[in-house]
Amino acid sequence: MVATPGRLSDLLERARVSLSQVRYLALDEADRMLDMGFEPQIRRIVEQMDMPRAGERQTMLFSATFPREIQVIQHACVIKVIKFLLVFLEIIFFLKVIKK
């Protein structure tokens, strides 16, 4: 299932879907969702609805930035945190500068 936090909250509140069998939860563009004010819906979905607990599902949180708000949400959603820093583009830029 793919849904925005607001729409998913609406469907859950109206008992149109269940999250009881979710094994993988991906929150993409998490920083943007927080900027747009979706933190209450995300928390409700992850903590209060029939979503399996963090130890019973794999949660992936994707964000271009890692502000304090993302770190707070991460601790509510995830048990073991693995951070990936993407520096590939910076390396390519650095190599181009060196060649000149």
Secondary structure, 3 states (H helix, E strand, C coil): CCCCHHHHHHHHHCCCCCCCCCCEEEECCHHHHHHCCCHHHHHHHHHHCCCCCHHHCEEEECCCCCCHHHHHHHHHHCCCCCCCCCCHHHHHHHHHHHHC
